[in-house]
């Protein structure tokens, strides 16, 4: 309830600063993404929350401009937003960027997909190698985190996600035989021939 009240108060203040164009929204989003990183590095949760609210509103305003100017723009406009809001596949995203990257823990690899939205932060974790145990029999796991749940001071997305995956990997399960894995083309081929569980080394089959 306190978070809802503060969010409503901060939304009111942010609406007075609404950008005038779609291009201005894109520029603001880039600034806010960088600023949020600084908030987290400094451990300033109050300012991080305010920045998150402004970021969510600015994305909504960008969509309004997009819909209003639908006949006047092309795919390059959407690409421009994606360049700000998403990291390249395989690269580490910032907190307010969507992205997917590989986490490798003792030879067990996971493709982690991070997607911040106005209403939650979404993390999904996918196996990329057959014949290794994983955090679920289906080879995938996901969870929604509420927007009021802030990361710890100094955390990066990669470090935070790595901790989440490491905790889940403490309860490994054999994947269901024949399960199909969703492995995009950007995922590099596996080079390791072993993985470790509880300090014991296992050979890949």
C-alpha positions in Angstrom: 0.0 0.0 0.0 2.8 2.4 0.8 4.5 1.6 -2.5 1.2 2.3 -4.4 0.8 5.6 -2.6 4.4 6.7 -3.4 4.1 5.5 -7.0 0.9 7.6 -7.5 2.6 10.6 -6.0 5.7 10.2 -8.2 3.6 9.6 -11.3 1.9 12.9 -10.8 5.2 14.7 -10.5 6.7 12.9 -13.5 3.7 13.7 -15.8 4.6 17.4 -15.6 7.8 16.5 -17.5 6.2 14.6 -20.4 8.4 14.8 -23.5 6.9 16.5 -26.6 8.0 14.0 -29.2 8.6 10.3 -29.7 12.3 11.0 -30.3 12.5 12.9 -27.0 10.9 9.9 -25.3 13.6 7.7 -26.7 16.4 10.0 -25.5 14.8 10.3 -22.1 14.6 6.5 -21.8 18.3 6.2 -22.5 19.1 8.8 -19.8 16.8 7.1 -17.3 18.3 3.7 -17.9 21.8 5.1 -17.2 20.5 7.1 -14.2 18.9 4.0 -12.6 22.2 2.2 -12.8 23.8 5.1 -10.8 21.0 4.9 -8.2 21.6 1.2 -7.7 25.4 1.7 -7.5 24.9 4.4 -4.8 22.2 2.4 -2.9 19.7 5.2 -3.3 16.5 3.2 -3.3 14.2 6.2 -3.1 15.6 7.8 -6.2 15.8 4.4 -7.9 12.0 4.0 -7.3 11.3 7.5 -8.7 13.4 6.8 -11.7 11.6 3.5 -12.3 8.2 5.2 -12.2 9.4 7.9 -14.7 10.9 5.2 -17.0 7.6 3.2 -17.0 5.6 6.4 -17.8 8.0 7.4 -20.6 7.6 4.0 -22.2 3.9 4.5 -22.2 4.3 8.0 -23.7 6.5 6.6 -26.4 3.7 4.1 -27.3 1.2 6.9 -27.4 3.3 8.8 -29.9 3.8 5.6 -31.9 0.1 5.0 -32.1 -0.7 8.6 -33.0 2.0 8.8 -35.7 1.5 5.3 -37.1 1.3 6.5 -40.7 4.3 8.8 -40.4 7.0 6.3 -39.1 8.7 3.2 -40.3 10.5 0.2 -38.7 13.6 2.3 -38.0 11.6 4.1 -35.2 10.9 0.8 -33.5 14.5 -0.3 -34.0 15.6 3.0 -32.3 13.5 2.2 -29.2 14.8 -1.4 -29.2 18.4 -0.1 -29.3 17.7 1.9 -26.1 15.4 -0.6 -24.3 17.1 -3.9 -25.2 20.7 -5.2 -25.1 22.0 -7.3 -27.9 21.4 -11.1 -27.4 24.3 -12.4 -25.5 25.3 -9.0 -24.0 24.6 -8.1 -20.4 21.6 -5.8 -20.1 21.2 -2.9 -17.6 18.5 -3.0 -15.0 15.9 -1.2 -17.1 16.8 -3.0 -20.4 15.4 -6.2 -21.6 18.0 -8.8 -22.7 19.1 -12.4 -22.7 22.5 -13.8 -21.8 24.2 -17.0 -20.7 25.0 -17.9 -17.1 27.5 -20.7 -16.7 27.8 -22.3 -13.2 30.3 -25.1 -12.9 29.6 -26.3 -16.5 25.8 -26.0 -16.3 24.7 -23.3 -18.7 21.4 -21.4 -18.6 20.0 -18.9 -21.0 18.5 -16.1 -18.8 15.9 -13.8 -20.2 15.4 -10.5 -18.3 12.3 -8.3 -19.1 11.4 -5.3 -17.0 7.9 -4.0 -17.4 5.7 -1.3 -15.8 4.1 -3.9 -13.5 6.8 -6.4 -12.8 10.3 -7.6 -13.6 10.2 -10.9 -15.4 13.0 -13.5 -15.3 12.9 -16.8 -17.2 15.7 -19.3 -17.2 16.2 -21.9 -20.0 18.5 -24.9 -20.4 20.7 -24.9 -23.5 22.5 -28.2 -23.2 21.0 -31.7 -23.4 22.0 -34.4 -21.0 22.7 -32.2 -18.0 20.6 -31.7 -14.9 18.7 -28.5 -14.6 16.5 -26.5 -12.2 13.4 -28.1 -13.6 12.4 -31.3 -15.5 11.1 -29.2 -18.4 14.3 -27.3 -18.9 12.8 -23.9 -18.0 11.7 -21.8 -15.1 10.3 -18.3 -14.7 9.2 -15.8 -12.1 7.7 -12.3 -11.9 9.2 -9.9 -9.4 7.1 -6.9 -8.1 8.3 -3.4 -9.2 8.8 -2.4 -5.5 11.4 -5.1 -5.0 14.6 -3.2 -5.4 18.0 -4.9 -6.0 20.8 -4.5 -3.5 23.3 -1.7 -3.6 25.9 -2.2 -6.3 24.2 -5.2 -7.9 24.1 -5.6 -11.6 21.5 -7.6 -13.5 24.0 -10.3 -14.3 25.2 -10.6 -10.7 21.7 -10.7 -9.3 20.5 -13.2 -11.9 23.5 -15.4 -11.3 22.7 -15.5 -7.6 19.1 -16.5 -8.4 20.2 -19.3 -10.7 22.9 -20.5 -8.3 20.2 -20.9 -5.6 17.9 -22.8 -7.9 20.7 -25.0 -9.1 21.1 -26.3 -5.5 18.1 -28.5 -6.2 19.0 -30.0 -9.6 16.6 -32.3 -11.4 17.1 -34.6 -14.4 15.3 -33.2 -17.5 12.5 -35.2 -18.9 13.8 -37.4 -21.7 13.1 -36.0 -25.1 12.3 -32.5 -23.9 12.9 -29.9 -26.6 15.1 -27.0 -25.7 14.6 -23.6 -27.1 18.2 -22.6 -28.1 18.6 -19.4 -30.2 21.3 -19.2 -32.8 23.3 -16.7 -30.9 24.1 -19.2 -28.1 27.7 -20.3 -28.5 28.4 -24.0 -28.8 29.3 -25.9 -25.7 33.1 -26.3 -25.1 33.2 -27.9 -21.7 32.9 -31.7 -21.5 32.2 -31.8 -17.7 30.0 -30.2 -15.2 30.1 -30.1 -11.4 27.4 -30.9 -8.8 28.2 -30.7 -5.0 31.9 -30.5 -5.8 31.8 -33.7 -7.9 32.8 -33.7 -11.6 30.5 -35.4 -14.1 31.2 -36.2 -17.7 28.7 -35.1 -20.4 27.0 -38.1 -22.0 
